[in-house]
Amino acid sequence: MIVTFGGSIFAVLITTESFGDFADGLLRFSKAFCGTADRLDTIGTQICEMPQISRKEGLLALEEFSSHIEDAYMQKGIRLTIDGTDPERSRDIPGTELLHVSDDNRRRISF
């Protein structure tokens, strides 16, 4: 069994460009299988709270709320909205960022 796992890890190490890519792949692998259901519930609750906060206290109150959000993608979208960025551009910026992350993930798993 040690030979199988050791050989597999060594084969992956040989195909990656650097040890940093290998370590990053291990981190991403663990993220793929850890606690996404709880995280989705939290994000759903936060999305439902944001319109109530903005109606009662205004858009600037969302700035404090966004500091408690763990999802960087959603946090960036809220900050763009608070800053008064054009709505079309507010959709394009995070979308472009997701495309880059997706391309990076594809490059890393293409070994």
TIKOLKOL-71161 format. One line per 10 residues: number of its first residue (from 1); for each residue z, x, y of N, C-alpha, C, O. Coordinates in steps of 0.02 Angstrom, whole numbers, plus 32768, in hexadecimal, padded with zeros to 4 digits. Layout:
NUM = Z X Y Z X Y Z X Y Z X Y | ...
***
This chain:
1 = 8000 8029 7FC5 8000 8000 8000 8000 802C 803F 7FDE 801C 8070 | 8025 8062 803D 8027 8090 8077 7FE2 80AE 8083 7FCD 80B6 80BC | 7FBF 80BE 804D 7F7C 80DA 8053 7F4D 80A8 8074 7F24 80BA 809E | 7F53 8069 8061 7F27 8035 807E 7F34 802D 80C8 7F04 802F 80F0 | 7F72 8023 80DC 7F82 801A 8123 7F76 8059 814B 7F5A 8057 8182 | 7F8A 8092 8130 7F7E 80D1 8153 7F34 80DF 815C 7F1F 80F5 8192 | 7F0D 80D3 8128 7EC5 80DD 812D 7EA5 80AE 815F 7E78 80C2 8184 | 7EBC 8070 8160 7EA1 803F 8190 7EB0 8055 81D8 7E85 8052 8203 | 7EED 8069 81E4 7F00 807F 8227 7ED9 80BD 823B 7EC2 80C2 8274 | 7ED2 80EB 820E 7EAC 8128 821C 7E63 8118 822B 7E45 8135 8258
11 = 7E46 80EA 8204 7E00 80D7 8210 7DF7 80B8 8255 7DC6 80C5 8277 | 7E27 808F 826A 7E23 8071 82AC 7E2C 80A6 82E2 7E0A 80A5 8315 | 7E59 80D5 82D7 7E63 810C 8307 7E24 8135 8311 7E14 814A 8349 | 7DFF 8140 82DB 7DC2 8167 82E0 7D8D 8143 8308 7D66 8162 832D | 7D8A 8100 8303 7D55 80DA 8325 7D64 80CC 836E 7D37 80BB 8393 | 7DA3 80D2 8384 7DB3 80C5 83CA 7DA2 8103 83F4 7DA1 813B 83DB | 7D96 80F7 8434 7D83 812D 8461 7DBF 815A 8472 7DB7 8196 847C | 7DFA 813C 8475 7E36 8163 8486 7E73 8143 8465 7E70 810A 844E | 7EAA 8167 8464 7EE7 814B 8449 7F00 8112 8475 7F1F 80E3 845D | 7EF2 8116 84B6 7F06 80E1 84E5 7EE4 809F 84D2 7F04 806A 84D5
21 = 7EA4 80A2 84BE 7E81 8066 84A8 7EA2 804A 8469 7EA8 800D 8461 | 7EB5 8076 843C 7ED5 8060 83FE 7F18 803E 840D 7F27 8008 83F2 | 7F41 805D 8438 7F82 8040 844A 7F79 7FFE 846E 7F9E 7FCE 8461 | 7F48 7FFA 849A 7F3A 7FBC 84BE 7F25 7F85 848D 7F37 7F4B 8495 | 7EFE 7F98 845B 7EE9 7F68 8428 7F23 7F4D 8401 7F25 7F12 83F0 | 7F54 7F78 83F1 7F90 7F60 83CE 7FB7 7F2E 83F8 7FD0 7EFC 83DF | 7FBC 7F3C 8439 7FE0 7F0D 8466 7FBB 7ECA 8469 7FDB 7E95 8467 | 7F79 7ECD 8470 7F53 7E8E 8473 7F56 7E69 8431 7F56 7E2B 8430 | 7F58 7E8D 83FA 7F5D 7E6D 83B9 7F9E 7E47 83B3 7F9F 7E0E 839A | 7FD4 7E65 83CA 8015 7E43 83C7 8017 7E06 83F5 8036 7DD4 83E4
31 = 7FF7 7E0A 842E 7FF5 7DD1 845C 7FCF 7D96 843F 7FDE 7D5C 844E | 7F9F 7DA4 8415 7F76 7D6F 83F8 7F9E 7D43 83C8 7F8C 7D09 83BD | 7FD3 7D5D 83AC 7FF8 7D38 8379 803F 7D26 838D 8066 7D10 8362 | 8052 7D30 83CB 8098 7D25 83DF 809F 7CEC 8410 8082 7CEE 8447 | 80C5 7CB9 83FF 80DF 7C85 842A 80B1 7C64 845D 80C7 7C5C 8496 | 8075 7C52 844D 8049 7C33 847E 805A 7BE9 8489 804D 7BD0 84C0 | 8076 7BC6 8459 8085 7B7F 8461 80BB 7B75 8496 80B4 7B48 84C0 | 80EF 7B9D 8495 8123 7B97 84C7 8108 7BA7 850D 811A 7B87 853E | 80DE 7BD9 8510 80C1 7BED 8550 8095 7BB6 856C 8096 7BAA 85A8 | 806E 7B95 8541 8043 7B5F 8559 806C 7B24 8572 8058 7B04 85A3
41 = 80A4 7B15 8552 80CF 7ADF 856B 80EA 7AF0 85B0 80EC 7AC5 85DC | 80FE 7B2D 85BA 8118 7B42 85FB 80E3 7B3E 8631 80F0 7B25 8668 | 80A7 7B55 8621 8070 7B52 8652 805F 7B09 8662 8053 7AF9 869C | 805E 7ADE 8630 8051 7A97 863C 8084 7A78 866A 8073 7A51 8697 | 80C3 7A88 8660 80F8 7A6E 868A 80F0 7A88 86D2 80F9 7A62 8702 | 80E0 7AC7 86DA 80D6 7AE4 871C 809B 7AC4 8740 809F 7AB8 877C | 8066 7AB6 871C 802C 7A96 873B 803E 7A51 8754 8026 7A3B 8789 | 8067 7A2D 872F 807C 79EA 8743 80AC 79EC 877F 80AE 79BC 87A6 | 80D2 7A21 8786 8102 7A26 87BE 80E1 7A3A 87FF 80F9 7A26 8835 | 80AA 7A5F 87FD 808B 7A79 883A 8074 7A43 886A 8082 7A49 88A6
51 = 8051 7A0E 8854 803D 79DC 8885 8078 79B9 88A6 8075 79A8 88E2 | 80AD 79AE 8881 80E8 798E 889E 8107 79BA 88D4 811B 79A2 8909 | 810C 79FA 88C7 8128 7A29 88F7 80FD 7A2C 8936 8116 7A2B 896D | 80BB 7A31 892C 808E 7A37 8966 808E 79F7 8990 8087 79FB 89CD | 8095 79BD 8971 8098 797E 8997 80D9 7978 89BF 80D9 7964 89F9 | 8110 798A 899E 8152 7982 89BE 815F 79B7 89F3 8178 79A8 8A2A | 814F 79F6 89E2 8164 7A2E 8A0D 8129 7A53 8A2D 8135 7A7E 8A58 | 80EC 7A45 8A1A 80B2 7A68 8A35 809C 7AA2 8A08 80BE 7AB6 89DA | 8060 7ABA 8A19 8042 7AF0 89F0 806B 7B30 89F2 806D 7B54 89C0 | 808A 7B3F 8A2A 80B0 7B7D 8A2E 80EB 7B7F 89FF 8103 7BB5 89ED
61 = 8105 7B44 89EC 813C 7B43 89BC 8125 7B5B 8977 814E 7B70 894F | 80E4 7B57 896A 80CB 7B6F 892A 80CF 7BBB 8924 80CE 7BD6 88EC | 80D4 7BDD 895D 80D9 7C26 895A 8119 7C3B 8935 8117 7C68 890B | 8150 7C1B 8945 818E 7C2B 8922 818A 7C16 88D9 81A2 7C39 88AC | 816B 7BDC 88CD 8163 7BC3 8888 8139 7BF4 885F 8147 7BFF 8824 | 8105 7C10 887E 80D7 7C3C 8859 80F8 7C7D 8844 80E2 7C9E 8815 | 812E 7C91 8867 814F 7CCF 8854 8173 7CC8 8811 8184 7CFB 87F2 | 817F 7C8B 87FA 81A1 7C7F 87BA 8170 7C75 8781 8184 7C6D 8747 | 812F 7C76 878F 80FC 7C6B 875C 80EC 7CAD 873B 80DE 7CDF 875C | 80EC 7CAD 86F8 80DF 7CEA 86D3 8094 7CF7 86C9 8080 7D31 86C2
71 = 806C 7CC3 86C9 8025 7CCA 86BD 8002 7CE5 86FC 7FFD 7CC2 872E | 7FEB 7D23 86F8 7FCD 7D45 8733 7F8E 7D21 874B 7F82 7D1E 8787 | 7F68 7D05 871D 7F2B 7CE2 872F 7F3B 7CA4 875A 7F1B 7C99 878E | 7F6C 7C7D 8745 7F7F 7C41 876A 7FA0 7C54 87AC 7F95 7C34 87DF | 7FC8 7C88 87AB 7FEA 7C9F 87E8 7FB7 7CB4 881D 7FBF 7CA5 8858 | 7F83 7CD6 8808 7F4F 7CEC 8836 7F2A 7CB0 8854 7F1C 7CAF 8890 | 7F1B 7C7E 882B 7EFA 7C42 8844 7F24 7C1D 8878 7F0A 7C04 88A9 | 7F65 7C19 886C 7F91 7BF8 889B 7F94 7C1F 88DD 7F92 7C01 8913 | 7F99 7C60 88D8 7F9C 7C89 8915 7F5B 7C84 893E 7F5D 7C84 897B | 7F23 7C7F 891D 7EE3 7C76 8941 7EE3 7C33 8965 7ECB 7C2E 899E
81 = 7EFE 7C00 8945 7F01 7BBD 8964 7F30 7BBE 89A0 7F20 7BA3 89D4 | 7F6A 7BDE 8999 7F9A 7BE1 89D0 7F7D 7C07 8A0B 7F89 7BF4 8A45 | 7F57 7C3C 89FD 7F3A 7C64 8A33 7F01 7C41 8A57 7EE7 7C5B 8A88 | 7EEC 7C08 8A3E 7EB7 7BE2 8A5F 7E71 7BFA 8A4E 7E42 7BF0 8A75 | 7E6A 7C1A 8A16 7E28 7C31 8A00 7DFC 7BF5 89F1 7E13 7BC1 89D9 | 7DBC 7BFC 89FF 7D8B 7BC7 89F2 7D91 7BB0 89A9 7D94 7BDA 897C | 7D92 7B6E 899D 7D9B 7B56 8958 7D68 7B71 8926 7D79 7B81 88ED | 7D29 7B77 893B 7CF7 7B92 890D 7D06 7BDB 88FB 7CFF 7BF0 88C2 | 7D1A 7C00 892D 7D2B 7C46 8921 7D6B 7C4C 88F8 7D72 7C7B 88D1 | 7D9A 7C1D 8901 7DD8 7C1D 88DA 7DCA 7C12 8890 7DEF 7C2A 8866
91 = 7D94 7BEF 8880 7D81 7BE6 883A 7D5B 7C24 8820 7D63 7C37 87E6 | 7D33 7C42 884B 7D09 7C7B 8836 7D32 7CB9 8827 7D23 7CDD 87F7 | 7D63 7CC8 8850 7D89 7D07 8848 7DAE 7D09 8805 7DA5 7D3A 87E1 | 7DD7 7CD7 87F4 7DF7 7CDB 87B2 7DC5 7CD6 8778 7DCF 7CF4 8743 | 7D8F 7CB1 8782 7D5C 7CAC 874E 7D3C 7CEF 8740 7D30 7D02 8706 | 7D2D 7D14 8775 7D11 7D57 876D 7D42 7D86 874A 7D2F 7DAE 8720 | 7D82 7D7F 875C 7DB5 7DA8 873C 7DBA 7D99 86F1 7DC1 7DC7 86C9 | 7DB5 7D5A 86DF 7DB6 7D47 8698 7D7A 7D64 8673 7D80 7D79 863A | 7D40 7D64 8693 7D04 7D81 8674 7D0F 7DCC 8666 7CFC 7DE4 8631 | 7D2D 7DEF 8696 7D39 7E36 868C 7D6A 7E43 8653 7D61 7E70 862B
101 = 7D9F 7E1A 8650 7DD0 7E21 861A 7DAF 7E12 85D7 7DBB 7E34 85A6 | 7D85 7DDE 85D6 7D62 7DCC 8598 7D33 7E04 8582 7D30 7E14 8546 | 7D0D 7E20 85B1 7CE1 7E58 85A0 7D08 7E94 8587 7CF4 7EB5 8557 | 7D41 7EA1 85A6 7D6B 7ED9 8591 7D85 7ECD 854A 7D87 7EFB 8521 | 7D9A 7E90 853C 7DB2 7E80 84F9 7D7B 7E87 84C5 7D86 7EA2 848F | 7D3F 7E71 84D5 7D07 7E77 84A7 7CF7 7EC1 8499 7CE8 7ED4 8461 | 7CF9 7EEA 84CE 7CEB 7F31 84C6 7D1F 7F51 8499 7D0E 7F7C 8470 | 7D5D 7F3D 84A0 7D93 7F5C 8479 7D92 7F47 8430 7DA8 7F6C 8405 | 7D78 7F0C 8421 7D77 7EF5 83DB 7D34 7F03 83B9 7D2A 7EF0 8380 | 7D06 7F24 83DB 7CC4 7F2F 83BF 7CBF 7F6B 8392 7C88 7F7F 8380
111 = 7CF6 7F88 837F 7CF2 7FC3 8353 7CE0 7FAC 830F 7CD9 7FD5 82E1
***
